[in-house]
Amino acid sequence: MSAVASPTAAHPSPERDQAGHDQPSPRQTALHDVHRGLGAVLTEFAGWTMPLRYGSETAEHHAVRQAAALFDLSHMGEIEVTGPGAAAMLDHAMVGRLSAVGVGRARYTMLCAPDGGVLDDLIVYRLEEQRYLVVANAANTSVVSAALGERATGFQALVRDVSADWALLAVQGPRSADILRAVTTTADVDALRYYAIDPAVLAGTPVLLARTGYTGEDGFEVYCAPGDAAAVWAALTAAGAGHGLVPAGLACRDTLRLEAGMPLYGHELTAGRTPFEAGLGRVVVLDKPFVGRDALVARAEAGPAELLVGLLPAGRRAPRAGYDVLDPDTGVRIGTVTSGAPSPTLGRPIGMAYVPADRAAVGTVLAVDIRGSRDTVTVVDLPFYRRPAGGHA
């Protein structure tokens, strides 16, 4: 992949929003006026004003599963790590082996505290041999930036929070490749592999085009300069008109990722849990030194006391985050629901929860306290939904 410069040479003041205006509280993305013009229901999320839905969140959810939807994800944090020691520094800072990621590829990984607790889960793109882009959850951007800055000590690596330099849009769904193909003149959309990123020109605008997502469907994420975000949004909207593309908000993003069994920081992942409880021990590379390694070696050897599981209720009521998981016979609390909602795709409620390891086997019958009622649930495999065979992998 050829070198790609950041869209802006200078960093806007932290008191400025992505459009370069005095920053309101909560912050606004460069697409704020677009969302208002579309009649979006706006909500505060992680310190940002974001679209919750534009109409029916269920219709937006189905659009992703059946056609495509367009999301504004500009609240996510971007942190650039550069220099001859960038790869070694990231190997030291994170649980994965980022030095093994090829230029133009990406990896899902985690930043852990010395005690093994998860500080954030991340996607890391290797843009150039000595240049990485770390994408953090919006609420954790400052935590990740600070931790990486501290862990860069002794390495020839520069850590910079470049979140203000980027807007991020996502096109997700089985028709997403058709839509991108219509507006991307320099990239071979079909050749772009899953968890890959490449520079492209989209409707005359230089962007970074990644084949990643958080919905369980094939999809793309588009990184561009904030000043270009509205034009990119308009071009994608026009290209998607014949493919069923709709704008979509955070509400359906949550039900989509829940169906796909994807963790949400603050729910399935927290500083009080390690990757092993969450069933994500596969991303931890223990044969290298990194911050938190000793604690994670001990946890791997002992085995987690609790595990994250899927729950399928027998009834029509959804278990919600924070609800107690109970022994079905005694009613004694044994765990906690982390996420739950009605599944638009499955037509029934689903949930995820932490339960004791000896209660985590598929088929185990448990109960959840739903407004004082002991509702029966069954432990099931995650994810709840997998896209049909033949989808891009």
Salt bridges, closest charged atoms under 4 A:
ASP22 OD1 - ARG16 NH1 3.72
GLU57 OE1 - ARG53 NH2 2.66
ASP72 OD2 - HIS35 NE2 2.80
GLU80 OE2 - ARG131 NE 2.85
GLU80 OE1 - ARG160 NH2 2.69
GLU128 OE2 - ARG131 NH1 3.27
GLU129 OE2 - ARG126 NH2 3.26
ASP178 OD2 - ARG175 NE 2.96
ASP178 OD1 - ARG181 NH1 2.80
ASP190 OD1 - ARG181 NH2 2.73
GLU217 OE2 - ARG65 NH1 3.09
ASP218 OD2 - ARG211 NH2 2.77
ASP254 OD1 - ARG257 NE 2.94
GLU259 OE1 - HIS61 NE2 3.00
GLU259 OE1 - ARG65 NH2 2.92
GLU268 OE1 - ARG257 NH1 2.92
GLU277 OE2 - ARG299 NH1 2.42
ASP287 OD1 - ARG97 NH2 2.55
ASP294 OD1 - ARG293 NH1 3.80
GLU306 OE1 - ARG273 NH1 2.51
ASP324 OD1 - ARG333 NE 3.10
ASP327 OD2 - ARG359 NH2 2.70
ASP375 OD1 - ARG317 NH2 3.08
